Amino acid sequence: MTPSELRQACLGLPGAQETCPFSEGLSVFKVEGKIFAITRLSGVPLQVSLKCEPELAEQLRVTHPAIRPGYHLNKRHWNTVTIDGSVPDEMVLSLVEDSYALVVDGLPKRVRARLTGEGR
C-alpha cells in the first residue's frame, strides 16, 4: 500500500477530512471533527494509527508483529500498523474502515444517519 492509496482510503469515507493540526506532514483524518486515522504519509516505513475495539486490538497485536499499541495514543483503543507488506492491504483497508465506523457509531443519531444514508 502506498501513501497515496492510504490517503485515498481515508478520504473515500463519507464526510472524511484531512487536517494537520499537530505538525506539518502529520496527516490526521477526521469525521465530524473526531479522529479515526493518524499517519505521516512521508514516513518510512509508512505507519498509520487507527482506533480499534480493545479486544480486537489485543488479538491483532499478538497475531501481527507489524501491529503495535498506538504510538502516543490510548493503547487500549488505538493500534499503530506498520505498512511493510506483512499485513495484507485488504486488512489495512478493513482496519481503516473499522476505525471510521467506531468513530461514526459514537456520533449523534442524526449525524450518523446523514453519513451512512440511513432513513433514505
C-alpha positions as CSV (number, residue, x, y, z in Angstrom):
1,M,0.0,0.0,0.0
2,T,1.3,3.4,-1.0
3,P,0.8,6.7,0.9
4,S,-1.5,7.8,-1.9
5,E,-3.6,4.7,-1.5
6,L,-3.8,5.1,2.2
7,R,-4.9,8.8,1.8
8,Q,-7.5,7.8,-0.8
9,A,-8.8,5.0,1.5
10,C,-9.3,7.5,4.4
11,L,-10.7,10.4,2.3
12,G,-13.0,8.0,0.4
13,L,-15.1,7.5,3.5
14,P,-18.3,9.7,3.9
15,G,-17.5,13.1,5.5
16,A,-13.8,12.3,6.0
17,Q,-11.4,15.3,6.0
18,E,-7.6,15.5,6.2
19,T,-6.0,18.1,8.6
20,C,-2.6,18.7,10.0
21,P,-3.3,20.1,13.5
22,F,-0.3,18.7,15.3
23,S,2.6,19.3,12.9
24,E,3.4,19.8,9.2
25,G,3.3,16.5,7.4
26,L,1.4,14.6,10.1
27,S,-2.0,13.8,8.5
28,V,-5.0,13.5,10.8
29,F,-8.1,12.1,9.2
30,K,-11.3,13.1,10.9
31,V,-15.1,12.7,10.5
32,E,-17.2,15.4,12.2
33,G,-14.1,16.6,14.0
34,K,-13.3,13.2,15.5
35,I,-10.0,11.4,14.6
36,F,-10.1,8.0,13.1
37,A,-6.6,7.8,11.5
38,I,-3.2,9.5,12.0
39,T,-0.2,9.0,9.7
40,R,2.9,10.6,8.4
41,L,2.4,9.9,4.7
42,S,6.1,10.6,4.0
43,G,7.2,8.2,6.8
44,V,9.5,5.3,6.0
45,P,8.2,2.8,6.8
46,L,4.6,4.0,6.3
47,Q,2.6,3.7,9.5
48,V,-1.0,4.5,10.4
49,S,-2.6,4.7,13.9
50,L,-6.2,3.5,13.9
51,K,-8.9,3.2,16.5
52,C,-9.9,-0.3,17.4
53,E,-12.1,-2.3,19.7
54,P,-9.9,-3.2,22.7
55,E,-10.3,-7.0,22.4
56,L,-9.6,-7.0,18.7
57,A,-6.7,-4.6,19.2
58,E,-5.0,-7.1,21.6
59,Q,-5.7,-10.0,19.3
60,L,-4.2,-8.2,16.3
61,R,-1.0,-7.3,18.2
62,V,-0.5,-10.9,19.2
63,T,-1.1,-12.1,15.6
64,H,0.8,-9.5,13.6
65,P,4.2,-8.1,14.7
66,A,3.6,-5.1,12.5
67,I,0.6,-4.1,14.7
68,R,1.6,-2.4,18.0
69,P,-0.2,-0.4,20.6
70,G,-0.9,3.1,19.4
71,Y,2.0,5.5,19.4
72,H,1.3,8.4,21.8
73,L,-2.3,7.3,22.0
74,N,-4.6,5.4,24.4
75,K,-3.1,2.0,24.0
76,R,-6.3,0.2,24.9
77,H,-8.2,1.8,21.9
78,W,-5.5,2.5,19.3
79,N,-3.1,0.4,17.3
80,T,-0.3,1.6,15.1
81,V,0.1,-0.5,11.9
82,T,3.4,-0.6,10.1
83,I,2.6,-1.0,6.4
84,D,5.5,-3.2,5.4
85,G,3.7,-5.9,3.4
86,S,3.4,-8.2,6.3
87,V,-0.2,-7.1,7.0
88,P,-2.3,-7.6,3.8
89,D,-3.5,-4.4,2.2
90,E,-7.1,-5.7,2.4
91,M,-6.7,-6.0,6.2
92,V,-5.3,-2.5,6.5
93,L,-8.3,-1.1,4.5
94,S,-10.6,-3.1,6.7
95,L,-8.9,-1.6,9.8
96,V,-9.3,1.9,8.4
97,E,-13.0,1.3,7.8
98,D,-13.4,-0.2,11.3
99,S,-11.8,2.8,12.9
100,Y,-14.0,5.2,10.9
101,A,-17.1,3.1,11.9
102,L,-16.2,3.2,15.6
103,V,-16.0,7.0,15.4
104,V,-19.2,7.3,13.5
105,D,-21.0,5.0,15.9
106,G,-20.2,7.5,18.7
107,L,-21.8,10.4,16.8
108,P,-25.3,11.7,17.4
109,K,-28.0,9.7,15.6
110,R,-28.9,12.4,13.1
111,V,-25.2,12.8,12.1
112,R,-24.8,9.0,11.7
113,A,-27.9,9.0,9.6
114,R,-26.5,11.7,7.3
115,L,-23.2,10.0,6.9
116,T,-24.5,6.5,6.4
117,G,-27.6,7.3,4.4
118,E,-29.9,5.6,6.9
119,G,-33.5,6.5,6.7
120,R,-33.5,7.2,2.9
